[in-house]
């Protein structure tokens, strides 16, 4: 609620002054079905202009540092989109307009206007950091959004069968529970976990995280949080944890996913400083 967010602004401002980054992202309900609003990161002014001319008019434009923009695009007017469609859409738009290829999650957070961008590279000569600036908030729907979505749906293998008269799309949970998880899915989750282990190890090494917080369970938790943000179904995550951590108690996988889910609900309901994912 706006009032709840307003009450947290002083705390967010204090955290920002101490070096934390303040982000915003789609709300918790977007984990059940994606609303079709995507964010492109690290765009220059020329790309921002081309996006509008090409029919992907921004719903929200934020200048995160001088000459660098994050653009939020509403691909559809109402309803929800399957996560695989959203992933392809973000990656394609990032490739077309030079966005950060690492920031292409369907739940990618963006910087919240009104706070400073505390990345060390943006420190100014006087020691201050640039403010994240709201450029435009039209909320408009991109004219070319529907065409892009339709094209992606037509070319996704799972969607082609549907177009030929198959039953409506199987919900992600049912799809996972009705077939053995593909090993390539587990390989992708392994890569997420490895990246989180490297991040946590680096934080512990430089002293921003206590060494006793660097544990296998902590890494599992961080990886599950990232995977949930990517739209990976919960049963898939539980199956992955059970396979990769057979030494753990029977309820470990379900509890880890449940705790990560609750953590994300807390994070997405309020502006949060950067830190634990």
GIBELLIN-V544247 format. One record per backbone hydrogen bond with DSSP energy under -0.5 kcal/mol. CO is the residue of the C=O (numbers start at 0). NH is the residue of the N-H. If there is no record, write none. Layout:
# GIBELLIN-V544247
[[CO:NH] [CO:NH]]
This chain:
# GIBELLIN-V544247
[[0:4] [1:5] [2:6] [3:7] [4:7] [4:8] [5:8] [7:11] [8:12] [9:13] [10:14] [11:15] [12:16] [13:17] [14:19] [15:18] [20:22] [20:273] [21:111] [22:271] [23:109] [26:29] [27:30] [28:31] [28:32] [33:80] [35:37] [35:74] [37:72] [39:70] [40:99] [42:68] [43:47] [44:48] [45:49] [46:50] [47:51] [48:52] [49:53] [50:55] [51:54] [54:143] [58:138] [59:71] [60:134] [60:135] [61:63] [61:69] [62:132] [64:67] [67:63] [67:64] [68:42] [69:61] [70:39] [71:58] [71:59] [72:37] [72:74] [73:141] [80:33] [81:84] [81:85] [82:86] [83:87] [84:88] [85:89] [86:90] [87:91] [88:92] [89:93] [90:94] [91:95] [92:96] [93:97] [93:98] [99:102] [101:103] [104:107] [109:23] [110:112] [111:114] [114:131] [115:117] [118:121] [119:122] [121:129] [123:126] [127:123] [129:116] [130:132] [131:113] [132:62] [132:134] [135:60] [139:73] [141:144] [141:145] [143:147] [144:148] [145:149] [146:150] [147:151] [148:152] [149:153] [150:154] [151:154] [151:155] [152:155] [155:158] [155:159] [156:160] [157:161] [158:162] [159:163] [160:165] [161:164] [170:174] [171:175] [172:176] [173:177] [175:178] [181:184] [181:185] [182:186] [183:187] [184:188] [185:189] [186:190] [187:191] [188:192] [189:193] [190:194] [191:195] [192:196] [193:197] [194:198] [195:199] [196:200] [197:201] [198:202] [199:203] [200:204] [201:205] [202:206] [202:207] [202:208] [203:206] [209:212] [210:213] [212:214] [214:218] [215:219] [216:220] [217:221] [218:222] [219:223] [220:224] [221:225] [222:226] [223:227] [224:228] [225:229] [226:231] [227:230] [228:106] [232:236] [233:237] [234:238] [235:239] [236:240] [237:241] [238:242] [239:243] [240:244] [242:245] [244:247] [248:251] [250:254] [251:255] [252:256] [253:257] [254:258] [255:259] [256:260] [257:261] [258:262] [259:263] [260:264] [261:265] [262:266] [263:267] [264:268] [265:269] [266:269] [271:22]]
